Amino acid sequence: MSSMDNRELEQTIIKTLDDNKFGSFGTIEAGNKPKVRYMAVFHDGLQIYLATNRKTHKVEELKDNPNAFLLLGYEQGGGKDVLEIEATVAVTKNEGLRSKVWNKELEKWFKGPEDPDYVILELQPTRIEYMGKDQQHGVWEGSAAVSG
């Protein structure tokens, strides 16, 4: 297995995020049961955003337990590289973010970027594991997790 340095790994992770518009997003439901659903994935570098309706269960679940998991890649239409992302999630109505993430696809669910039900799930990755189709492998850990 070839491993990559951190800079190279970050670039590779960002490219994999570019290649995958959907991912499987897992949260912890009441009763400590995992719940996973497909979601559209937006990002700016390693900042990852998911758009959702504030009335959905996942918003409630994240308030109770902000730990989440996002799995990207491998399925048809995506790249063959896989990302496993552990993150903590904040639910935000930040206007800047809502405008930045907004696109035509979201019109199926919301009236517009000002829709009061439209919220952004902002993922703060703590650990990202990358598995490339060519046996490449790397683990990125958030700055908080890395000891100096």
C-alpha positions in Angstrom: 0.0 0.0 0.0 1.4 3.4 -0.9 0.8 6.1 1.6 0.6 9.8 0.9 1.9 12.9 2.7 -0.7 15.1 4.3 -0.7 17.8 1.6 -1.1 15.2 -1.2 -3.8 13.4 0.8 -5.8 16.6 1.3 -5.7 17.3 -2.5 -6.8 13.7 -3.2 -9.6 14.0 -0.7 -10.8 17.3 -2.2 -10.7 15.7 -5.7 -12.7 12.8 -4.4 -15.3 15.2 -2.9 -15.4 17.0 -6.3 -16.1 13.6 -8.0 -19.0 12.5 -5.7 -22.1 14.6 -5.6 -24.0 12.2 -3.3 -23.0 10.3 -0.2 -24.5 8.1 2.5 -25.0 10.2 5.6 -25.3 8.4 9.0 -26.6 9.8 12.2 -27.5 8.3 15.6 -31.3 8.0 16.2 -33.0 8.0 19.6 -32.4 4.6 21.1 -28.8 4.7 19.8 -29.6 3.2 16.5 -27.7 4.2 13.4 -29.7 5.7 10.5 -28.3 6.2 7.1 -29.7 8.1 4.1 -28.4 9.3 0.7 -27.8 13.1 0.5 -26.4 15.6 -1.9 -22.9 16.7 -0.9 -21.4 20.2 -1.3 -18.0 21.3 -0.2 -15.4 24.0 -0.1 -12.1 22.4 0.4 -12.5 20.1 3.4 -15.5 22.0 4.6 -18.5 19.8 3.8 -22.1 20.9 3.6 -25.4 19.1 3.3 -28.7 20.9 2.6 -31.8 19.7 4.5 -35.2 20.6 5.8 -35.1 21.7 9.5 -38.2 19.6 10.1 -36.5 16.3 9.3 -35.5 13.7 11.9 -31.8 14.1 11.2 -31.9 17.6 12.4 -33.4 16.4 15.7 -30.9 13.5 15.9 -28.0 15.8 15.4 -29.1 18.1 18.2 -29.1 15.1 20.5 -25.9 13.7 19.1 -23.7 15.7 16.7 -21.6 12.7 15.7 -22.1 11.7 12.1 -20.5 9.6 9.3 -20.4 10.3 5.6 -19.5 7.6 3.1 -18.6 8.6 -0.4 -17.6 6.9 -3.6 -17.6 3.5 -5.2 -21.2 3.5 -6.3 -22.1 4.0 -10.0 -21.7 7.5 -11.1 -19.2 8.3 -8.5 -15.4 7.7 -8.6 -14.0 4.4 -7.5 -12.2 6.1 -4.7 -13.8 5.8 -1.3 -13.9 8.4 1.5 -15.1 7.5 5.1 -15.6 10.8 6.9 -16.2 11.0 10.7 -17.5 14.4 11.6 -19.3 16.5 14.1 -22.2 18.4 12.7 -23.7 21.9 13.3 -27.1 22.8 12.0 -27.0 26.4 10.7 -29.2 29.0 9.0 -26.2 31.1 8.2 -27.4 33.3 5.2 -24.0 33.2 3.5 -23.8 29.4 3.6 -27.4 29.0 2.5 -26.8 31.2 -0.6 -23.4 29.5 -1.3 -24.9 26.0 -1.2 -28.2 26.9 -3.0 -28.7 25.5 -6.5 -31.5 24.7 -8.9 -31.7 21.0 -7.7 -32.9 22.2 -4.3 -36.0 23.9 -5.9 -37.7 20.5 -5.7 -37.7 20.8 -1.9 -37.5 24.5 -1.0 -39.0 27.8 -2.3 -35.6 29.4 -2.4 -32.5 30.2 -0.3 -34.7 32.3 2.1 -37.1 29.3 2.8 -37.3 29.1 6.6 -37.2 25.3 6.4 -33.9 25.3 4.5 -30.9 24.6 6.7 -27.3 23.6 6.2 -25.6 20.8 8.0 -22.0 21.9 8.4 -19.7 19.0 8.9 -16.4 19.4 10.8 -14.4 16.4 9.8 -12.4 14.8 12.6 -11.1 11.9 10.6 -11.1 11.1 6.9 -10.0 7.7 5.6 -9.2 7.6 1.9 -9.0 4.3 0.0 -8.0 4.7 -3.7 -8.8 2.3 -6.5 -5.0 1.8 -6.9 -4.5 0.5 -3.3 -3.6 4.0 -2.2 -4.6 4.6 1.4 -4.4 7.6 3.7 -5.9 8.8 7.0 -6.4 12.5 7.5 -7.1 13.7 11.0 -8.5 17.1 11.9 -6.1 19.6 13.4 -7.8 19.2 16.8 -7.0 15.5 16.7 -3.4 15.8 15.8 -1.0 16.2 18.7 1.9 18.6 18.1 
